[in-house]
Amino acid sequence: MPSFHNGAVEIAYLDEGEGEAIVLVHGFASSKNVNWVYPTWVSELKKAGRRVIALDNRGHGDSGKLYDAAQYEVAIMAGDVIALMDHLGIERADVMGYSLGSRMTAVLALSHPQRLRSVILGGIGIGIIAGGGPGESVALALEAPSLDDVTDPVGRTFRAFADQTRSDRRALAACLRGSRRLMTTEEAAAIRVPVLIAVGTADQIAGSAQALGEIIKGSEVLDIPNRDHMRAVGDKVYKAGVADFLSRRA
């Protein structure tokens, strides 16, 4: 698996296919494989004639593990995406995030709009401004001696997922504590690149997609029927909506 260094941090990535580039940015406690390869996003985007790049976020997958929460500020994590594009000589790309990856992508839409052809914010709605999602209880669950020691139901879900994926739980706890900064309403309203917001209708973590869509003028909203935060990722409605959105980009 190829990798490069952004400063002292090693970032693992995949780069497959040919055509217009799309960069995929996974969610908290996930990885490029869990979020994008196994649910067949990578293979299907390649079949659609796209060059597909996906990274393991710092602290995740095969990328470097850091234990200082300050190293996981959302803008710093988003900087790894731009560094990867620079490393690969990609001037401009579509970028699709999921959950934390969408928060990173939204930061890029503000800070580097010239590098983004469009953005797809999967698994995040008004929560990007209002908050919600995993908090300190999840960090504590990740640090607990075992799953049996965790009573918080959300904490148990994330701890079980981290155990299943053999993640570095201490790095994830640091990431969770460091990446909590929310976007302001004014920042979200200032996003000018084309945006698709895709959220499962049973998602209790993301917050309302419609509410965020009203703030980001000109954005499109895609409801993923009857899917919660975990099960929306590989949904066929999500994939079809993204394919349609991408087909309309210049």
Backbone hydrogen bonds, N-H to C=O, Kabsch-Sander energy under -0.5 kcal/mol:
donor,donor_aa,acceptor,acceptor_aa,energy
4,F,11,I,-1.8
6,N,4,F,-0.5
6,N,9,V,-2.7
7,G,5,H,-0.7
9,V,6,N,-1.6
10,E,8,A,-0.5
11,I,4,F,-3.2
12,A,10,E,-0.5
13,Y,2,P,-2.3
14,L,54,A,-2.5
16,E,52,V,-2.6
20,E,49,G,-0.5
22,I,51,R,-2.4
23,V,94,D,-2.8
24,L,53,I,-2.9
25,V,96,M,-2.8
26,H,24,L,-0.5
26,H,55,L,-0.6
30,S,27,G,-1.7
35,N,31,S,-2.7
36,W,32,K,-1.8
37,V,32,K,-1.5
38,Y,33,N,-3.0
40,T,37,V,-1.8
41,W,36,W,-1.2
42,V,36,W,-1.7
44,E,40,T,-2.1
45,L,41,W,-2.6
46,K,42,V,-2.1
47,K,43,S,-2.0
48,A,44,E,-1.3
49,G,46,K,-1.9
50,R,45,L,-1.8
51,R,20,E,-1.9
52,V,16,E,-3.3
52,V,50,R,-0.6
53,I,22,I,-2.7
53,I,51,R,-0.5
54,A,14,L,-1.8
55,L,24,L,-1.3
56,D,12,A,-2.7
57,N,55,L,-0.7
59,G,64,G,-2.9
60,H,57,N,-2.3
63,S,60,H,-2.1
64,G,10,E,-3.3
69,A,67,Y,-0.6
71,Q,68,D,-2.1
72,Y,69,A,-2.0
73,E,70,A,-1.0
76,I,73,E,-0.7
77,M,73,E,-2.4
78,A,74,V,-2.8
79,G,75,A,-1.5
80,D,76,I,-0.8
80,D,77,M,-1.0
81,V,77,M,-0.6
81,V,78,A,-1.0
82,I,78,A,-1.3
83,A,79,G,-2.4
84,L,80,D,-2.0
85,M,81,V,-2.3
86,D,82,I,-2.6
87,H,83,A,-2.5
88,L,84,L,-2.1
89,G,86,D,-1.1
90,I,85,M,-3.0
91,E,89,G,-0.7
93,A,115,R,-2.2
94,D,21,A,-1.9
95,V,118,S,-2.1
96,M,23,V,-2.8
97,G,120,I,-2.5
98,Y,25,V,-1.6
99,S,122,G,-2.8
101,G,98,Y,-2.2
102,S,99,S,-0.9
103,R,99,S,-1.8
104,M,100,L,-2.3
105,T,101,G,-2.1
106,A,102,S,-2.6
107,V,103,R,-1.7
108,L,104,M,-1.8
109,A,105,T,-2.1
110,L,106,A,-1.2
111,S,107,V,-2.7
112,H,108,L,-3.1
115,R,112,H,-2.0
116,L,113,P,-1.1
117,R,93,A,-2.1
117,R,115,R,-0.5
118,S,93,A,-0.6
119,V,194,P,-2.6
120,I,95,V,-2.3
121,L,119,V,-0.5
121,L,196,L,-3.2
122,G,97,G,-2.1
122,G,120,I,-1.0
123,G,198,A,-2.6
124,I,121,L,-0.5
125,G,206,A,-2.0
126,I,208,S,-1.5
127,G,206,A,-2.0
128,I,125,G,-2.1
129,I,126,I,-2.1
130,A,126,I,-3.2
131,G,127,G,-1.7
138,V,135,G,-1.1
139,A,135,G,-1.6
140,L,136,E,-2.7
141,A,137,S,-1.7
142,L,138,V,-2.3
143,E,139,A,-1.4
144,A,140,L,-0.8
144,A,141,A,-0.6
149,D,146,S,-1.5
150,V,147,L,-1.9
151,T,149,D,-0.5
156,R,152,D,-2.6
157,T,153,P,-1.8
158,F,154,V,-2.2
159,R,155,G,-2.6
160,A,156,R,-2.7
161,F,157,T,-2.0
162,A,158,F,-2.6
163,D,159,R,-2.5
164,Q,160,A,-2.4
165,T,161,F,-2.1
166,R,163,D,-1.0
167,S,162,A,-2.5
169,R,167,S,-1.1
172,L,168,D,-2.1
173,A,169,R,-2.2
174,A,170,R,-1.9
175,C,171,A,-2.5
176,L,172,L,-2.8
177,R,173,A,-2.0
178,G,174,A,-1.9
179,S,175,C,-1.7
183,M,128,I,-2.7
188,A,184,T,-2.4
189,A,185,T,-2.4
190,A,186,E,-0.9
190,A,187,E,-0.7
191,I,188,A,-1.5
196,L,119,V,-2.1
197,I,220,E,-3.0
198,A,121,L,-2.2
198,A,196,L,-0.6
199,V,197,I,-0.5
199,V,222,L,-1.8
201,T,224,I,-2.4
202,A,227,R,-1.9
203,D,200,G,-1.7
204,Q,202,A,-0.6
212,L,208,S,-1.3
213,G,209,A,-2.5
214,E,210,Q,-1.8
215,I,211,A,-0.7
215,I,212,L,-0.7
216,I,212,L,-2.4
217,K,215,I,-1.2
219,S,216,I,-1.9
220,E,195,V,-2.6
222,L,197,I,-3.4
223,D,221,V,-0.5
224,I,199,V,-2.3
227,R,224,I,-1.3
232,A,228,D,-1.4
235,D,232,A,-1.6
239,K,235,D,-2.1
240,A,236,K,-2.6
241,G,237,V,-2.4
242,V,238,Y,-2.3
243,A,239,K,-2.4
244,D,240,A,-2.2
245,F,241,G,-2.3
246,L,242,V,-2.9
247,S,243,A,-1.8
248,R,244,D,-0.7
248,R,245,F,-1.0
249,R,246,L,-1.6
